[in-house]
Amino acid sequence: MISAFTILFAMALVSLFFHRSYLLKPLSLVALLGAGYATFSGTVVPLIGFGTNEQIQLFELVLEVVLFTIILHESEDITITQTLFLGSASVLLLRSNTLISFILSFEALSIISVVLVSYIKTKDQAEGAVKMFIAGSMATGIVLLGVAFYLMGGGMLLAPLSTQSSLFMGIGVSLMLAGLFYKLTIVPFHGWAIDTYALVRHSHAAILSGVAKTVATLAIFKIFAPFLAEHITLSMPLLATLAIITMSLGNFLALFTKNIARILSYSSIAHAGYMLIAFVAVKSSYADEGILYMAIAYIFMQSGAFLALDSMKKEYNIETLDELKGFASQNPILSFFFTLQLFSLAGIPLLAGFLAKAVVFYAGVDAGLWWLVLIALLNSALSVGYYAWIIKSMYFDEGSFKTRLVELHLPLTSQAILATGTLFFGIFAGIIFG
């Protein structure tokens, strides 16, 4: 049988010849349906260094659903092609089992991400793309330096990350994580994301912060968790500190901006801090499920929020809280979907974001890190403030919009699918995880 990677990569190549053709989007959607079926049936990539398990298979299926909604939403042919290439790289990264396959897949995902935002139309988009390119280049250098130290310590490229302890190996793993954490927007590697997510097209920000970042987080945890668990006394204090600073800085700065894309960018940084709790609590038996659940919830709600903002920007030129005032009277359907994803990001019960935080926090408590979980809970409560301001502007503030009927179109259809995912994994997740 043909694997999901083969289908996505082949369609990405074929799509290069279908630009400016009405067939491009339908063929891409059919390819994603085929990739989803291949994933559901358990077909694996027949390459040395790659493999899968039930957790990765579940997330890969979710990934293909989200990619389906992004292409359904998107109107630019070049972005559809780049999304297909990014999807194929994501599948390889998720299934990588050896250090060399992980590094190559991660760099492929990073390069495609840079190419995605290099389709520049405005000065702001150029600024966001350049900042991402510079940050990514520096991160790649740090990762390769870490690989060199790791090999000097006796590590092997054609094998999973070793859990052995040596000076050079420890330095190598630390440097690799430092370089990889730029993709996760962990402080102090977060600066590029604030401007990039806010300045590039919002649909591109959905792909970068919703898809690429989430895929990278899950893949990094899968590769590095055994080493971190073996050296928990050294890794725990540093990672816990980074988690606290990252979630606190992201939430605090979000309170002082009125640009909606920047608020979502700061929120993304704060969620990176929450995800890092799973890395700190890696010894807990709930850490694996916690990071998986956080990844599933986050890819739905972050992609949904930025795609909703993309529709607002293109159709109504909305960028700030002032411009958002009274928007619910203009487009109640899009406002509802946007609000649902914001509630999920805030951690409101019965939505995926609530259970995602609950599982990750429980892993922290199970590992004896109650103080870290308490700080995370306080941060989560703080984040409700800026999400509430966005919702208040939409529903309770008077704006200059005139109420009109809203026709159902493809962006709203994609929003409905993403909202369904957020609701399903918030209410019925026990069926799957049980």
N, C-alpha and C positions, 0 to 999 in steps of 0.2 A: 504493500500500500504506500501511497505518497504521503510524506510527512507534511506537517503544517509549515515548517520552514521552506520546504521545496515549493509549496504552493505560493506562499507570500513572495519569495524571492523571484520565482518565475514570473509572477504577475507584475512585480516591480519592474523587471526588465521589459516585459511586454508593454507596460504602460508608457514607456519612453516613446513608443511609436504611435500612441493614441492621443497625444496632446491635441487639444482643440477638437476633439471628437466627442460626440454625445455618448459614445459607448464606454468611455473611460470609467465613469463613476459606476454604472451598472456592472461592468466586468470586475471592477475592484471589489464591489460588495459581494458578488458571487464568489470571488476568490476567498474572501474572508469567511464566508459561510462554509466553504470547503475546508479551509484551515481549521475552523471550529470543529467540524465533524472529524477531521483527522486527529485533533487533540482529544476530543471526547472518546474516540475509539482507541486511544493509547498508542498511536503510531509515533515512533521516536526517530530522531535524526540519526541515520546510520553512519556516524563519524566517531573516530577514536577521540576520547576526551569529553564526550557529551553523553548525557543520560537524563533520566527524569524520575520523578516519584509522584505520589498522589497529590502532595501539596503543590508542587510546581505545575502539575497537570491542571489542577483547579484554577490556579492563578492565571495560567496561560489561556485558559478558556475565557476567563473574565477579561484578560487583556484583549483578546480578539473581539469580544463584544464592544469594548470601549473604542477600539480602532474602527469598528464598523460604524459607530455613531459619529466619530470624527469625520470620516469620509462622507457619510450621509450629510453632515453639516457643511462640509467644505465646498467651495465653489471654484477654487483655483486648481487647475490641473497639476501644476508643479508640486503643490502641497500634497495632493493625493499620492503622487509618485513617491515623494519623500516619506510620507507616512507608511507606505508599503515597505520601503527599504528599512525604515526604523523598526517596523514590526518584525521583519525577518531577523534583524540584528538582536532584537529583544528576546526572541525565541532562543537564539544561540546562547545569549548571555545567561538566561534562566537555566538552560540545560548544561552549561559548562561544569565539568567536574575536576579538571586539572588547572593548574595555575596558568599555563600557557593559553589554554582555550578561554579561560576567564579574561586574561589581559587583552587578548586579541579581540574578543567579542565586546568587551567594555570600550576599547578604543574605537571599534567600528560604530558603536552606538553614539559615542561622543562626537565623532567626525560627522556622522549623519545629522546630529543635532545642530552642529555648527552650520552645515550646509543648509539646513532647514531655515535658519534665521538669516542666511546671507542673501535671500531674495528681498532686497531692500528697495523700498519705495519712498521713504521719508528720512529726514535727518535723525529723528528719534530712533527709528529702526536700525539705522547704521550704528548709532551709539551703543544700543543694546547688543548688536551682533559683535561689535569689536570687543566689548568688555567680556563677552562670553568666550570669544576666541582666545583672548589673552589669558583668562583664568584657566581655560582648558589646556592651553599649551604649557603653562606653568605646572599644572597638576600632572600632566603626562610626564614631564621631566622628573617630578618628585617620585611618581610611581616607578619609573624605570630605574631611578637611583635605588629605590627600595628593593627592586627585584635583584639588582646587582649585589647588594649587601646580603640578601637572602641566599643567593647562590654561593657567595663566599662562605656563608655559614654552613653549607652542606645541603641546602635545599635543592629540589629538582623541579624543573619546569613541567615535565611530562607526568606529574603525579599530583594528587591533592595537596593542599597546603599542609606542611608538616607541623606537628605539635611539639617537636623536640625543642629543647631550650639551649640556646647559645647566644653569645653577645651579638655577633653579626646577624644572626637570624632574627633576634628580637628587634634590632635596629631596622632591619629590612622590612619586617611586618609593620612596624610603627610608621615608617616612611610611606609604605604602600597605602596604609589606611589614611594617612594625612592627605595624600594625593586623591584618593577615592572619595574622601569626605567632601571634596568640593562639589561633586555631583549631588550629594545629599544636602548641601547648603548648611553644613554644620559650622558654627562659629569657631575660628575666625575666617573660614573659607566661604562666607555667605555673601560678601559684598556685591559680587557680580550679579547674583540672582535678583536682588532688589530692583536694579535698573533693567536687567534683561527681561524679566517677566513682565515688567510694567511698560517697557518701551516697544517691544516687538509686537507683532499682531497677536491679538488675544487668543486666536485659535492655535497659534504657534506656542503661546505660553501654556495652553492646555496640554499640548503634546509634551513640552519640556518638563513642566512641573507635575502634571498629572500622570503621564505615561513613563517617560524616560527616567525621571527621578525615582518613581516607585519601583520600576523594574530593577534599577541599580541597587536600591536599598535591599530588596529581597535577595538578589544575587550575591551582594557583598556579605550579608548575614550568613548565607548558605556556605560560602567558601571560608570565611574567617571565624565562624562560631566555634569550631573545635579548638582552634588555637587560643581564642580568648577564654574559653572555659578552662583550658589547661593552665593558663597563666592569669587567673582571675584576680589574684592579690595585687598584681601590677596593673592590669588593665582597668579594674573597677573604679579606683579613685579618679583616674584621668577621664574616663568616659562619663562617669557620673557628673563630674564638673562641667564637661562640655555639654551634657544634656541640660543641666540647670541653666547655664548661660544662654544656650541656644533658644530654649523655649521662653525664657524670661525676656531676652532682648527682642525676639520676634513679636511677642504679645505687647510689650511695652511700647515699642515704636509704632505699632499699628494704631495705637490710640491717638496718635498725633498727626495723622494724615487724612486728607479728604479725597485723595485720588483712589478710586475703587480698586484698580489694578495693583496699586502699591499695597493696599490693605491686604489683598489676597496674597501678594508676594511675602509680606511679613508673616501672614498666617502660615504660609508654606514653610518658612523657616522655623516657626514655633512647632509645627507638626514634625519637623525633622528631629527636634528635641524629644518629643514624645516617642518617636520611633527608636531613638537611641536608648531608651530605657530597656528595650528588649536585648540590646547588646550588653548593657550593664548586668542585666538579670539572666545572662546566658546559661547559668547553671540551673535555672528553674526549668521544670518540665513543661511549663506553659509558655516559655519564651518563643519556641517555634510557632505555636499557634497564634501567639500574640502578634508577632511581626507579620505573619501571613494575613491575619484578619485586618491589621492596620493597613497593609498594602492594598487589600481588596476594597476596603472602605474608602481609602484615600484616592485611589484611581478613579472611582465613580464620582465622588463629591468634588474633587479638585478639577477634574476635566469638565464636569457639568457646570461648575461655577464660572470658569473662564470661557467656556463656549457660550453660556448665557450672556456674559459680558461682551463677547464678540458680536453677538446679534444686536445688543444694545448700541454698541459703537457704530456698526455699519448702518443700522436702520434709523437710529435716533441721535447719533453723535454724543452719546452719554459717556463721560469719563469720571466725573466727580460726584460727590454726594449732593451738591447743590443742583446739578443737572438731572439727578435721579429723582428729585422731589415730585411726588404725585404720579410716578410712572405706572403704578398698579392700576390706575384708572385708564391708562392708555393701552396697556397690554397685560391684562390680568393673568393670562396663561403663562407667559414667560416670567412674570413676576412670581407666580406660585412656584415654578420649578427652581428659580434662583433662590427663593426663600427656603425651599426644602433643602437644598444643598448647603446653604449657610447654617441652617439649624443642625444639619449633620456635622459640619465642621466644628460647630460650637459644642457638640456632644449632647444634644437633646435626646432623651430616651425614645425608643422605638425606631431609631434611625441607625444606619451602619456606623456612623461616627461615634455614637455613644458606646456601643458594644466593643468597637475596636479599642477605644481608650480603656474600657473596663478590663478587657483581657490583658492588655499590655500592663496596666497598673497592677492587676492581680499577679502577674508574673513577677513584678517588682516586690510586692508584698511577700510572695512565696519565697523569694530570694533573700528576705530579711531587710529589704531596702525601703522600709515604711516611710522614712524621712524624705527620700527622693520622690516617692509617690505622693506624699503630702504636698510637696512643692509643685508637682505636676498638677494636682487637683486645684491648687490656688491659681495656677496659671490658666487652667482651663476655665475657671470661673471668671478670671480677668478677661479672657477672650470674648466672652458673651457680650461685653460692652460694645466692642466695635462692630460685631455682627448685628447687634440690636440697632445701632445707629443706621446701618445700611437699610434694614427692614423698616425702620421708622421713616426714613426719607421716602421710601417707595409708597408706603401705605398711609402715613399720617400727616405728612407735610404737603402743603399745597404747591402745585407746580403750574407750568404754563401749558400742559398737555390738554388736548381735547379728546374726550372719550370717543372711541370708535370701535367697530367690530374688528376682531382679529381673525384672519384666515389661518387655517392650519397649513403649515408648510414644513419642508424638510428639517430646518433647524429645530422646530418645535417637536418634531417626531424624534429626533436624536435626544432632545431633552427628556422626552417621556421615557425613552429606554434607560437613560442614565438614572432618572428618578426611580424607576422600577427597581433597578439594581440597588440603589441606596435603601429603599424600603424593604426589599426582599432580604438583604443581608442584615437588616436591623431587626426584622420580625421572625424570619424563618431560618436564621443561620444555624440554629441548633440541629436542624435536620441534616445539614451537611457536615458540620463539625462533630456531631454526635456519631 
